Amino acid sequence: MLGGRYIPIDVYPYDFKEFLTANNISITANSLLSTEGKAEIQRKFNDYFYFGGFPEGAELSSKRDYLTNVYQKIYLGDIAARHAVENTFALRILFKKLAESVKQP
């Protein structure tokens, strides 16, 4: 449970189809056949791939700021508080290294 919340609510990220729907893009035969439609779907896929499918962040233009706030709250706030981590600087470094190692062997 996240800090400051008293009723647990499960929130799951959108799958790609839901992400497109949230961004007012429908997949039709015409959109898949046109170059413009394919390009728009590819752009949205890149957004989905790099920034994730968080429902609140799907429609925001500043996705990086939203993800930074989620990171600050969940990883640094809740985890540090729950486990009484005193050295939050070391925790930040650890999370940064973990994030950098994604897709690495």
CYANA upper distance limits for C-alpha pairs under 8 A (distance plus 0.5 A):
  1 MET  CA      5 ARG  CA      7.58
  1 MET  CA      8 PRO  CA      6.71
  2 LEU  CA     74 ILE  CA      7.53
  2 LEU  CA     78 ASP  CA      6.72
  3 GLY  CA     77 GLY  CA      8.44
  3 GLY  CA     78 ASP  CA      6.32
 12 TYR  CA     54 PHE  CA      7.82
 12 TYR  CA     55 PRO  CA      8.46
 13 PRO  CA     52 GLY  CA      7.90
 13 PRO  CA     53 GLY  CA      5.28
 13 PRO  CA     54 PHE  CA      5.15
 13 PRO  CA     55 PRO  CA      6.65
 14 TYR  CA     18 GLU  CA      5.90
 14 TYR  CA     19 PHE  CA      6.01
 14 TYR  CA     53 GLY  CA      5.25
 14 TYR  CA     54 PHE  CA      6.76
 14 TYR  CA     55 PRO  CA      6.80
 15 ASP  CA     19 PHE  CA      6.63
 15 ASP  CA     53 GLY  CA      7.20
 16 PHE  CA     20 LEU  CA      6.72
 16 PHE  CA     45 PHE  CA      7.90
 16 PHE  CA     48 TYR  CA      7.59
 16 PHE  CA     53 GLY  CA      7.94
 17 LYS  CA     21 THR  CA      6.83
 18 GLU  CA     22 ALA  CA      6.63
 19 PHE  CA     23 ASN  CA      6.84
 19 PHE  CA     48 TYR  CA      7.92
 19 PHE  CA     53 GLY  CA      6.85
 19 PHE  CA     55 PRO  CA      8.35
 19 PHE  CA     58 ALA  CA      7.13
 20 LEU  CA     24 ASN  CA      6.78
 20 LEU  CA     25 ILE  CA      5.58
 20 LEU  CA     26 SER  CA      7.22
 20 LEU  CA     41 ILE  CA      8.40
 20 LEU  CA     44 LYS  CA      7.71
 21 THR  CA     25 ILE  CA      5.98
 21 THR  CA     26 SER  CA      6.80
 22 ALA  CA     58 ALA  CA      7.35
 22 ALA  CA     59 GLU  CA      7.41
 23 ASN  CA     58 ALA  CA      7.57
 23 ASN  CA     59 GLU  CA      6.64
 25 ILE  CA     41 ILE  CA      8.39
 26 SER  CA     31 SER  CA      8.32
 27 ILE  CA     31 SER  CA      6.56
 27 ILE  CA     32 LEU  CA      7.42
 28 THR  CA     32 LEU  CA      6.83
 29 ALA  CA     33 LEU  CA      6.70
 30 ASN  CA     34 SER  CA      6.61
 30 ASN  CA     37 GLY  CA      8.13
 31 SER  CA     36 GLU  CA      8.06
 31 SER  CA     37 GLY  CA      4.82
 31 SER  CA     38 LYS  CA      6.93
 32 LEU  CA     37 GLY  CA      6.41
 32 LEU  CA     38 LYS  CA      6.04
 33 LEU  CA     37 GLY  CA      7.69
 33 LEU  CA     38 LYS  CA      7.66
 34 SER  CA     38 LYS  CA      6.75
 35 THR  CA     39 ALA  CA      6.59
 36 GLU  CA     40 GLU  CA      6.71
 37 GLY  CA     41 ILE  CA      6.77
 38 LYS  CA     42 GLN  CA      6.57
 39 ALA  CA     43 ARG  CA      6.65
 40 GLU  CA     44 LYS  CA      6.76
 41 ILE  CA     45 PHE  CA      6.56
 42 GLN  CA     46 ASN  CA      6.73
 43 ARG  CA     47 ASP  CA      6.89
 44 LYS  CA     48 TYR  CA      6.58
 45 PHE  CA     49 PHE  CA      6.43
 46 ASN  CA     50 TYR  CA      6.53
 47 ASP  CA     51 PHE  CA      6.12
 47 ASP  CA     52 GLY  CA      7.74
 48 TYR  CA     52 GLY  CA      5.29
 48 TYR  CA     53 GLY  CA      6.19
 51 PHE  CA     63 LYS  CA      7.14
 51 PHE  CA     64 ARG  CA      7.70
 51 PHE  CA     67 LEU  CA      8.02
 53 GLY  CA     57 GLY  CA      7.80
 53 GLY  CA     58 ALA  CA      6.66
 54 PHE  CA     58 ALA  CA      6.47
 55 PRO  CA     59 GLU  CA      8.35
 56 GLU  CA     60 LEU  CA      8.04
 57 GLY  CA     63 LYS  CA      6.34
 57 GLY  CA     66 TYR  CA      6.87
 57 GLY  CA     67 LEU  CA      8.26
 58 ALA  CA     63 LYS  CA      8.11
 62 SER  CA     66 TYR  CA      7.21
 63 LYS  CA     67 LEU  CA      6.69
 64 ARG  CA     68 THR  CA      6.56
 65 ASP  CA     69 ASN  CA      6.77
 66 TYR  CA     70 VAL  CA      6.81
 67 LEU  CA     71 TYR  CA      6.52
 68 THR  CA     72 GLN  CA      6.59
 69 ASN  CA     73 LYS  CA      6.62
 70 VAL  CA     74 ILE  CA      6.40
 70 VAL  CA     75 TYR  CA      8.39
 71 TYR  CA     75 TYR  CA      5.87
 71 TYR  CA     76 LEU  CA      7.32
 72 GLN  CA     76 LEU  CA      5.60
 72 GLN  CA     77 GLY  CA      6.63
 73 LYS  CA     77 GLY  CA      5.25
 73 LYS  CA     78 ASP  CA      6.84
 74 ILE  CA     78 ASP  CA      5.52
 74 ILE  CA     79 ILE  CA      7.06
 75 TYR  CA     79 ILE  CA      5.84
 75 TYR  CA     80 ALA  CA      7.70
 76 LEU  CA     80 ALA  CA      6.02
 76 LEU  CA     88 THR  CA      7.63
 76 LEU  CA     91 LEU  CA      7.86
 76 LEU  CA     92 ARG  CA      7.67
 77 GLY  CA     81 ALA  CA      6.49
 78 ASP  CA     82 ARG  CA      6.37
 79 ILE  CA     83 HIS  CA      6.54
 79 ILE  CA     85 VAL  CA      8.41
 80 ALA  CA     84 ALA  CA      6.09
 80 ALA  CA     85 VAL  CA      5.23
 80 ALA  CA     86 GLU  CA      8.00
 80 ALA  CA     88 THR  CA      7.45
 80 ALA  CA     91 LEU  CA      8.46
 81 ALA  CA     85 VAL  CA      7.09
 85 VAL  CA     91 LEU  CA      8.45
 87 ASN  CA     91 LEU  CA      7.13
 88 THR  CA     92 ARG  CA      6.62
 89 PHE  CA     93 ILE  CA      6.86
 90 ALA  CA     94 LEU  CA      6.63
 91 LEU  CA     95 PHE  CA      6.71
 92 ARG  CA     96 LYS  CA      6.57
 93 ILE  CA     97 LYS  CA      6.65
 94 LEU  CA     98 LEU  CA      6.70
 95 PHE  CA     99 ALA  CA      6.59
 96 LYS  CA    100 GLU  CA      6.66
 97 LYS  CA    101 SER  CA      6.62
 98 LEU  CA    102 VAL  CA      7.25
